[in-house]
Amino acid sequence: MNRLILGAGFLWIVAGIAAADDNAVNQAIGRYQDAFNRQDVSLIETLWFEAAVLEDASAQTNLTGREAIIGQLKDAFAQDIPPTLSIETDSVAVQADGSILVTGTNTLTSGDSAEPNRESFAFTAALRSINGKWQITKVTETTIDDGENQASPSPLQTIKWLVGAWSAASDASADESVGNQIVNEFRLVPGDRFMVRTFGTEGASSQDSPGYQMIGTLPGEQQLRSWTFLGDGSVSQGKWIVESERILIESSGRLADGSEAAGTYVLNRIDDNTMTMKVVGHTINGEPVPSMGTVTLTRQTTTQETQP
């Protein structure tokens, strides 16, 4: 079963939703559940904006466009035993731009009634009035694990593959010293809500600008962020964008001399034990500066510790 499309199965008839009236919304959702469980694709199709986006935050995947979304819904209904749906809303709010934001949980049940398979998803949906008709413009869903914790899973789980020690020989063209090695170590803080990264360049007799980075989310947010401190006094913060096997880190901060620095770090996962790293758009006080070339890092079997 495609959980991306089924996780979005809370599309409701939007009568009364413009006023953010909870009773009207709940009645509309009840009507939608009935339409979904009758596999009324024609009705559901009218509720999606033609350029809508359906995002699966857990799997870091998305569908773009009504045609693609409805296509997967049809595939789900074509199964021998079509899924059934139940929906619960948590909040309905009118935004400053006039759009509607709805949050809640939906549960899909599939398979034989004797051994049903149930999947639950937390969702956020944005709706907008287009040519006088309310349509869904974006849906973001997150899998809710059965059992222990009904809260949305930590976004940190999407980068858990980083945990461990990594190293790479530095580029000789950028550093004339011989034998220098770029070292990184990622480790989870107890509770699995934050990750710590220590890093630096180790040489035969010295270590340059060791660094310490904390990665995680602010309370109540799902956006991954980082806060970085270097041994020379430089500090920065970053916004992490996880795209399947690639991570973009939009970083900005202040160097030890007070200069403003910015740039985007790009991490590409090659396989479980190899990744590449580079910096693009590097600026100091708004002026472009040469960036380092691509560095290939390899996972180490023996933990290497870099002191902050």
C-alpha positions in Angstrom: 0.0 0.0 0.0 1.3 3.5 -0.8 1.2 5.2 2.5 2.0 8.6 1.0 -1.3 8.9 -0.8 -3.3 7.1 1.8 -1.9 9.2 4.5 -3.6 12.2 2.8 -7.0 10.6 2.9 -8.6 13.3 5.0 -9.8 15.5 2.1 -13.1 16.9 3.2 -16.0 18.8 1.7 -15.1 22.4 2.7 -18.6 23.9 3.3 -18.4 26.2 6.3 -14.6 25.9 6.7 -14.0 29.5 5.8 -15.3 30.6 9.2 -13.1 28.1 10.9 -16.3 26.7 12.6 -15.3 23.4 14.3 -18.8 21.9 14.1 -19.0 22.7 10.4 -15.6 21.2 9.7 -16.4 18.1 11.7 -19.6 17.6 9.8 -17.7 18.1 6.5 -15.1 15.6 7.5 -17.8 13.0 8.3 -19.1 13.5 4.7 -15.7 13.1 3.3 -15.1 9.9 5.3 -18.2 8.5 3.7 -17.1 9.6 0.2 -13.6 8.1 0.8 -15.0 4.8 2.0 -17.3 4.7 -1.1 -14.2 5.3 -3.3 -15.8 8.4 -4.8 -12.7 9.6 -6.7 -14.6 12.1 -8.8 -15.7 14.1 -5.7 -12.2 13.9 -4.1 -10.5 15.1 -7.2 -12.5 18.4 -7.2 -11.0 19.2 -3.7 -7.3 19.3 -4.9 -5.7 22.4 -6.4 -4.2 21.4 -9.8 -0.6 22.3 -8.6 -1.1 20.9 -5.1 1.8 19.3 -3.2 1.5 16.2 -1.0 4.5 15.8 1.3 5.5 12.8 3.4 7.8 14.3 6.1 8.8 10.9 7.5 9.9 9.4 4.1 11.2 12.8 2.8 9.2 12.3 -0.4 6.4 14.2 -2.1 3.9 14.2 -5.0 3.3 17.3 -7.0 0.1 18.0 -9.0 -3.5 16.8 -8.7 -3.0 14.2 -11.5 -0.2 12.4 -9.7 -2.0 12.5 -6.3 -5.3 11.2 -7.7 -3.5 8.6 -9.7 -2.1 7.0 -6.6 -5.5 7.2 -4.8 -7.0 5.3 -7.7 -4.3 2.6 -7.3 -5.2 2.3 -3.6 -8.9 1.9 -4.4 -8.1 -0.8 -7.0 -6.9 -3.2 -4.4 -8.9 -6.4 -3.7 -9.8 -4.9 -0.3 -9.8 -1.1 -0.5 -8.7 0.8 2.6 -11.1 2.5 5.0 -10.5 5.9 6.7 -11.2 7.6 10.0 -10.2 11.2 10.8 -9.8 13.4 13.9 -9.1 17.1 13.7 -7.0 19.0 16.3 -7.2 22.6 15.1 -8.7 24.7 12.4 -7.3 28.3 12.0 -7.7 31.1 9.5 -4.3 32.6 8.5 -3.4 36.2 7.9 -3.5 35.7 4.2 -7.0 34.3 4.3 -6.0 30.6 3.9 -7.1 27.9 6.2 -4.7 25.6 8.2 -6.0 22.4 9.6 -4.1 19.9 11.8 -5.2 16.4 13.0 -4.7 12.7 12.7 -6.1 10.1 10.2 -6.1 6.3 10.5 -6.2 4.0 7.5 -7.3 0.4 7.9 -6.5 -2.1 5.1 -6.3 -5.9 4.5 -8.5 -8.7 5.7 -10.9 -7.8 8.6 -9.6 -10.8 10.5 -6.0 -9.3 10.5 -6.3 -5.6 9.7 -3.3 -3.4 9.1 -3.7 0.1 10.6 -1.6 3.1 9.9 -1.9 6.5 11.6 -0.6 9.8 10.3 -0.4 13.3 11.8 -1.3 15.9 9.1 -1.2 19.6 8.4 -3.3 20.8 5.5 -3.4 24.3 3.8 -6.5 25.3 1.9 -7.1 28.4 -0.1 -10.2 29.9 -1.9 -9.4 29.8 -5.6 -11.9 31.4 -8.0 -14.5 31.2 -5.2 -13.8 27.5 -4.5 -11.9 26.1 -1.5 -9.2 23.7 -2.6 -6.3 22.0 -0.9 -2.9 23.5 -1.9 -0.5 21.5 0.4 -0.6 18.6 2.7 2.2 17.5 5.0 1.9 14.2 6.8 4.1 12.4 9.4 3.8 8.7 10.4 2.8 8.0 14.0 4.4 4.9 15.4 2.1 2.4 17.0 2.7 1.9 20.7 5.0 4.0 22.7 4.8 7.6 21.7 1.9 9.2 19.8 3.9 12.4 19.1 5.4 13.0 15.7 8.8 11.3 15.4 11.9 13.5 15.8 13.2 14.9 12.5 16.6 13.9 13.8 15.7 10.3 12.8 16.1 11.4 9.1 19.9 12.0 9.6 20.6 9.2 12.1 22.8 7.6 9.5 25.4 10.3 10.3 26.1 8.8 13.7 29.7 7.6 14.0 33.2 8.8 13.2 34.2 10.0 9.7 37.5 11.2 8.3 39.2 12.3 5.1 42.6 13.5 3.9 42.5 17.3 3.4 43.0 18.8 0.0 46.8 19.5 -0.5 46.0 22.4 -2.8 44.2 24.1 0.0 46.6 23.1 2.8 50.2 22.6 2.1 50.9 20.7 5.3 51.3 17.0 4.9 49.4 14.3 6.7 46.5 16.5 7.8 43.1 14.8 8.2 39.6 16.2 8.5 37.8 14.4 11.3 34.1 14.4 12.3 32.2 12.5 14.9 28.4 12.5 15.3 26.7 11.1 18.4 23.2 11.2 19.8 22.5 12.9 23.1 20.5 10.6 25.5 16.9 10.9 24.7 17.6 11.1 20.9 16.3 14.6 20.6 19.7 16.2 19.8 22.9 15.2 18.0 26.4 16.4 18.8 29.1 16.8 16.1 32.7 17.4 17.0 35.1 18.2 14.1 38.5 19.6 13.2 41.7 19.1 11.2 44.4 16.9 12.8 48.0 17.0 11.7 51.2 15.4 12.8 51.8 17.9 15.6 48.7 20.2 15.8 45.0 20.5 15.5 43.4 23.6 13.9 40.2 25.3 14.8 38.4 22.4 16.6 34.6 22.8 16.4 31.5 21.7 18.3 28.0 21.6 16.8 24.6 20.9 18.4 21.9 19.6 15.9 18.2 19.4 16.8 14.9 21.3 16.8 13.4 24.1 18.9 10.5 23.0 21.2 7.3 22.8 19.2 9.1 22.9 15.8 9.9 20.2 13.3 12.7 22.2 11.5 16.2 20.8 12.0 18.7 23.4 13.0 22.3 23.6 14.2 24.4 25.8 16.4 28.1 25.7 15.8 31.1 27.0 17.9 34.7 27.0 16.8 37.8 27.0 19.0 38.8 30.4 17.6 35.6 32.1 18.8 33.6 31.9 15.6 29.9 31.0 15.9 27.1 30.2 13.4 23.7 28.7 13.1 22.2 26.6 10.3 18.9 25.4 8.8 19.0 21.8 7.7 17.0 20.6 4.6 17.0 16.9 4.2 16.3 15.7 0.6 16.5 11.9 0.5 20.3 11.1 0.2 21.3 14.8 0.3 21.4 17.3 3.2 21.6 21.1 2.6 22.7 23.2 5.6 22.1 27.0 5.1 24.6 28.5 7.4 25.2 32.0 8.6 27.3 33.4 11.5 30.1 35.6 12.7 33.9 34.9 12.4 36.3 35.5 15.3 37.3 38.9 13.8 33.6 40.0 13.7 33.1 39.4 9.9 29.7 38.1 8.8 30.0 34.7 7.0 27.4 32.7 5.1 27.3 29.6 2.8 25.4 26.4 2.1 27.0 23.1 3.1 26.0 20.2 0.9 26.3 16.6 2.2 25.7 13.8 -0.2 25.3 10.2 1.1 27.1 7.9 -1.4 26.5 4.7 0.7 26.4 3.7 4.3 30.1 4.3 4.8 30.8 7.2 2.4 29.7 10.7 2.0 30.9 13.9 0.3 30.9 17.4 1.6 31.3 20.8 0.0 30.4 24.5 0.5 28.7 26.6 -2.1 27.8 30.3 -2.1 30.4 31.1 0.5 30.5 34.8 1.4 32.3 37.0 4.0 30.7 40.4 4.6 28.6 39.8 1.5 31.5 39.3 -0.8 32.0 35.9 -2.6 35.1 34.0 -1.5 36.6 30.7 -2.9 35.1 27.6 -1.4 36.8 24.4 -0.6 36.5 21.6 -3.1 34.4 18.5 -2.6 35.8 16.3 0.3 35.0 12.6 0.5 34.6 11.3 4.1 34.7 7.6 5.0 33.2 6.1 8.1 35.8 4.9 10.6 35.6 1.6 12.4 37.5 2.9 15.3 36.0 6.0 17.1 38.1 9.1 16.8 37.4 11.8 19.4 37.8 15.5 18.6 37.7 17.7 21.7 35.7 20.9 21.4 
